[in-house]
Amino acid sequence: MNRHSDAKENSAELREKLIGLGDVSMRKSYYPELQERLDELERFKTLLDHCNDYIFLARAADGALIDVSASARSQLGYEEEALKKTSIYDLFFPGLLEPLIEKLSGQATETEEKIMLVTELKRGDGAVMPVEISFRIVVFAALYYVVIVARDITERKRSMDELRRAHDQLEEKVESRTQELMAANEELRAINEELQNAFTQLTKMHNQLVEAEKMAALGSMVAGVAHEINTPVGLGVTLASHLTEITQRAAEKMAQGVLRRQELTDYFQDCQEAAQILLGNLNRTASLVQSFKQVSVDQISEQQRSFNVKDYLEDILRSLHSRLKKTKHQIQIDCRDEIVIDSYPGPFAQVMMNLLMNSLIHGYEDGVSGTIKISFAEEGNEFVLLYQDDGKGIAPDALSKIFDPFFTSNRSGGNTGLGLHILYNIVRQIFKGTVNCRSRLGEGAVFEIRFPKMHASIE
């Protein structure tokens, strides 16, 4: 005989004893413990009826309902008679409770172990509702009972479902947004690559134009120097030819014995005058060649060396003499004779030539002469180069753009707009300095260049 059969026989035997005792007072006197249990059961039932949760009391042996709380009866839609014919195994998820109850009710005594589950509860209309249940096995009058407390979690489940749906939607949105961002990033990468290629091409073109501008400036200087050299050399050729001619005549007369004393005196005087003129022109030519050689080599090599600033400024002016003499401009240099710096004469010459050419091309109208002042001095840890002309000045809307590449106010005259841009890059990149321009229309322009001594040490 199994455990459930023993429990049923014990229960039947207990009921027979109760019937045989007669009235309640006799039962109470003979079975005080039983009456105490009955009182506890009444109090428990009262608590059941006032609890919002659904409480079920059922036999462990077959799951038959013995009692349910008032809230369960009213809210689940079951008639009391129908509940008496219902098993907890019918109410809750099939196959869920039975093995657990079998296991727990197999213990010899009442257990404190409480099981908590989330399952479904069948309503009177056949619909199911999600519930959270806790149940335990109790022993009463040698019989095993199941106490189940169920709590409606419909709202909680709905909230969780909504939260899950929101989470899924959020994941979908994040995934969609991620795909969009990846596509946008790929598009930006392609655009960036195109821009990088375009920038590389522009940089290459810019460097080529800068070199072309330098070569053009150098070519202009070569043409000017060639023109300047042509005059004294031509005069020297003429004098040499004249000396050859008078020397030949004097030699012929001397050979014939007819050379008079006065003719010999005139011959020596002509030779002396021609020699002096020839020497002056040759010295001038040598000076021009030396200046041109030094400036042109410096422009090409861009090597660092020591040079006297004032002497080098004069060399630069001599190399541009052919351009400057046509304008009749007065150029004044204010620099101490002893300033010798260890720096980059080529870029320095390029800066000065670009400033001078800017004044000649943009600063003055044709036929108008002016004064250009160049000063070089020390101020603390810096060298300061001030270049000032008294030309027509720069318009306010153009003043902020003069250092931009390809900006020019004389595009029709064939200017590339790179002169001051090259100057700006030389000052910033080679001399690590700054350049600023102040100007008003009709009042000329002032360029102030500052660079630290550490990049051009003084000797």
Salt bridges, closest charged atoms under 4 A:
GLU13 OE2 - LYS17 NZ 3.58
ASP49 OD2 - LYS45 NZ 3.70
ASP49 OD1 - ARG73 NH2 3.93
ASP53 OD2 - ARG151 NH2 2.88
ASP62 OD2 - ARG59 NH2 2.82
ASP67 OD2 - LYS45 NZ 3.66
ASP67 OD1 - ARG73 NH1 3.80
GLU81 OE2 - LYS84 NZ 3.87
GLU102 OE1 - HIS4 NE2 3.89
GLU110 OE2 - ARG136 NH2 3.76
GLU112 OE1 - ARG136 NH2 3.26
ASP125 OD1 - ARG123 NE 3.82
GLU132 OE2 - ARG156 NH1 3.35
GLU155 OE2 - ARG158 NH1 2.37
ASP161 OD2 - LYS157 NZ 3.21
ASP161 OD1 - ARG164 NH1 2.83
ASP168 OD1 - HIS167 ND1 3.86
GLU171 OE2 - HIS167 NE2 3.55
GLU180 OE1 - ARG177 NH1 3.15
GLU186 OE2 - ARG189 NH2 2.84
GLU193 OE1 - ARG189 NH1 3.18
GLU211 OE2 - LYS214 NZ 3.98
GLU228 OE1 - ARG284 NH2 3.22
GLU228 OE1 - HIS321 NE2 3.85
GLU228 OE2 - LYS325 NZ 3.01
GLU245 OE2 - ARG249 NH1 2.96
GLU263 OE2 - LYS253 NZ 2.79
GLU263 OE2 - ARG260 NH2 3.33
ASP298 OD2 - ARG305 NH2 2.77
GLU302 OE2 - LYS214 NZ 2.98
ASP315 OD1 - ARG318 NH2 2.29
ASP337 OD1 - LYS310 NZ 2.86
GLU338 OE2 - ARG336 NE 2.63
GLU365 OE2 - LYS392 NZ 3.33
GLU378 OE2 - ARG336 NH2 3.20
GLU378 OE1 - LYS453 NZ 2.77
GLU379 OE1 - ARG450 NH2 3.00
GLU382 OE1 - ARG450 NH1 3.05
GLU448 OE1 - ARG450 NE 3.65
